[in-house]
Amino acid sequence: MSLLPADPTVLHPMPGQPRVVQLKPLVTSPLIEVGAYSYYDDPDDATAFETRNVLYHYGPEKLVIGRFCALGTGVRFIMNGANHRMDGPSTFPFPTLGGSWADHFDLLSGLPGRGDTVVGHDVWFGYRVTVMPGVRIGNGAIIAAGSVVTSDVPDYGIVGGNPAKLLRTRYDDADIARLLAVAWWDWPAEHITAHIRTLMSGSVDALEAAAPQPG
């Protein structure tokens, strides 16, 4: 059996399937960070992820996505640039349309923000998930199709709905702590390759036993 790892620098990892892209070699924006092997699947134009799926991204907030994340078609990240003033009679952002209205751009600068949007490692996003600004999604989480994520998601949590609610966790607290300690997503690619079956279908005990030994 070959122990040659998958190549994280290949844009289209599945031959004949342009709908699947690895995000790390795709993104160019300094405001987006993506870990190795995370991918996006879209039959229309997966390579347009930065403009079609990361919206209102004017900065300075970042979108950070960890390693080994699976993003289904239509996943969208709403960034803080979508924010409007709500303390006056109108929420319309007049200065953005230019002309002399642009003289009042100070009314839009300094709007309250929720900071960076941060996704952990090994997160699975279902079809047409929407993630709101400043949300933090923990490692190993699952986001059900059609969910609107408005608040933080715990490690190994399964959430669904609009707004998304915690349905359950994939493991109990003790096993979640063990999984976070193992942090398999940080293993060398060759070691991951040798233990794919344990990662996909093994127990927490088996995963701990498979972890690289120090030294």
C-alpha positions in Angstrom: 0.0 0.0 0.0 1.3 3.4 -1.0 2.1 5.8 1.9 2.4 8.8 -0.4 0.2 11.6 1.1 -2.2 13.7 -0.9 -0.7 16.9 -2.3 -2.0 20.0 -0.5 -0.8 22.3 -3.3 -3.0 20.8 -6.0 -5.9 23.1 -6.8 -8.2 20.4 -8.2 -7.5 17.2 -6.2 -10.1 15.0 -7.9 -9.2 14.3 -11.6 -12.1 15.3 -13.9 -13.9 17.1 -11.1 -13.3 20.8 -11.4 -16.1 21.5 -8.9 -13.7 20.5 -6.0 -10.9 22.9 -5.0 -8.4 22.9 -2.2 -8.6 26.4 -0.7 -5.1 26.9 0.5 -3.6 27.1 -3.1 -6.6 29.1 -4.3 -6.9 32.0 -1.9 -4.9 35.2 -2.5 -6.5 37.6 -0.1 -4.3 38.5 2.9 -7.5 38.6 4.9 -8.2 34.9 4.4 -6.1 32.1 5.9 -6.8 28.5 5.1 -5.0 25.4 6.4 -3.8 22.5 4.2 -6.3 20.0 2.7 -9.5 22.1 3.4 -11.7 22.0 0.3 -14.8 23.6 -1.2 -17.2 21.8 -3.6 -19.3 23.8 -6.1 -20.6 22.7 -9.5 -20.8 26.3 -10.8 -17.4 27.9 -10.1 -15.5 26.7 -7.0 -12.5 28.8 -8.0 -14.6 32.0 -7.3 -14.7 31.2 -3.6 -13.1 34.4 -2.4 -15.7 36.6 -4.2 -18.8 34.5 -4.2 -18.5 32.8 -0.7 -16.8 35.4 1.4 -19.0 38.4 1.3 -18.7 42.1 2.4 -15.0 41.4 3.2 -13.5 44.9 3.4 -11.3 44.3 6.4 -9.6 44.5 8.7 -11.3 41.3 10.1 -9.9 38.0 8.9 -11.5 34.7 7.9 -9.4 31.9 9.3 -10.2 28.3 8.4 -8.2 25.4 9.8 -6.9 22.2 8.2 -9.0 19.3 6.8 -12.3 21.3 6.6 -15.0 20.2 4.2 -17.2 23.0 2.8 -20.3 22.0 0.9 -21.8 23.9 -2.0 -23.0 27.4 -1.2 -21.3 27.9 2.2 -21.0 31.6 2.8 -19.2 33.7 5.3 -20.8 37.1 6.0 -18.0 39.5 7.1 -18.3 42.6 9.2 -18.4 44.9 6.2 -22.1 44.0 5.9 -22.8 45.9 9.1 -25.0 49.1 8.9 -25.7 51.8 11.4 -28.9 51.2 13.5 -28.8 54.2 15.8 -30.5 56.7 13.4 -33.8 56.8 11.6 -32.3 55.1 8.4 -30.0 52.1 8.1 -29.1 53.0 4.5 -25.3 53.4 4.0 -25.5 56.6 1.9 -21.7 57.3 1.8 -20.9 54.0 0.0 -22.6 55.3 -3.2 -20.2 58.2 -3.7 -20.7 61.7 -4.8 -20.9 64.3 -2.0 -22.4 61.5 0.2 -18.9 60.1 0.5 -18.0 63.1 2.6 -19.9 61.4 5.4 -17.9 58.2 5.3 -17.0 58.7 9.0 -20.6 57.6 9.8 -19.7 54.1 8.5 -16.1 53.8 9.9 -15.7 52.5 13.3 -18.9 50.5 13.3 -18.9 47.8 16.0 -17.4 44.6 14.8 -17.2 41.1 16.2 -13.6 40.4 15.2 -12.2 37.6 13.1 -14.3 34.7 11.9 -12.3 31.6 13.0 -13.0 28.0 12.0 -11.1 25.2 13.7 -9.8 22.0 12.1 -11.8 19.1 10.7 -15.1 21.0 10.5 -17.8 19.8 8.1 -20.1 22.4 6.6 -23.3 21.1 4.9 -25.0 22.6 1.9 -25.7 26.3 1.9 -24.5 27.1 5.4 -24.3 30.8 6.3 -21.8 31.9 8.9 -22.3 35.4 10.4 -19.4 37.8 11.4 -17.1 37.0 14.2 -18.3 33.5 14.9 -15.8 30.9 16.2 -16.4 27.3 15.3 -14.5 24.6 17.2 -12.5 21.7 16.0 -14.4 18.6 14.8 -17.8 20.5 14.5 -20.5 19.6 12.1 -22.8 22.3 10.7 -26.1 21.0 9.3 -27.2 22.0 5.8 -29.0 25.3 5.6 -27.9 26.5 9.0 -27.3 30.1 9.8 -24.5 30.2 12.4 -24.9 33.3 14.6 -23.0 32.3 17.7 -19.9 30.2 18.6 -19.9 26.4 18.1 -18.1 24.2 20.6 -15.5 21.6 19.7 -17.1 18.5 18.3 -20.6 20.2 18.4 -23.3 19.4 15.9 -25.5 22.5 15.2 -28.4 23.1 12.9 -31.2 25.5 12.2 -31.8 29.3 11.8 -30.4 30.5 14.0 -28.2 27.4 14.5 -28.6 25.6 17.9 -26.5 23.0 19.5 -28.1 19.6 18.8 -25.6 17.5 20.5 -21.9 16.9 20.8 -20.2 14.0 19.0 -18.3 12.9 22.1 -18.6 13.4 25.8 -16.4 16.0 27.5 -13.7 13.6 28.5 -13.3 12.2 25.0 -13.4 15.7 23.5 -10.5 16.6 25.7 -8.6 13.5 24.6 -9.2 14.3 20.9 -8.0 17.9 21.3 -4.9 16.6 23.1 -4.2 14.2 20.2 -4.7 17.0 17.7 -4.3 14.6 14.7 -4.6 17.5 12.2 -1.1 18.5 13.3 0.5 15.1 12.6 2.9 14.9 9.7 1.2 14.0 6.5 3.0 10.7 6.2 1.8 9.7 9.7 -1.8 10.6 8.8 -1.5 8.6 5.6 -0.5 5.5 7.6 -3.5 5.8 9.9 -6.3 6.9 7.5 -8.6 4.0 8.6 -8.2 4.8 12.3 -9.0 8.4 11.6 -12.1 7.6 9.6 -13.5 4.7 11.5 -11.5 4.1 14.7 -12.1 4.8 18.4 -10.6 7.5 20.5 -8.5 4.8 22.2 -7.2 3.7 18.8 -6.4 7.3 17.7 -4.4 7.9 20.9 -2.5 4.7 20.3 -1.7 5.8 16.7 -0.3 9.2 17.7 3.3 9.8 16.9 5.6 9.1 19.8 7.8 11.9 21.0 11.5 11.7 20.2 
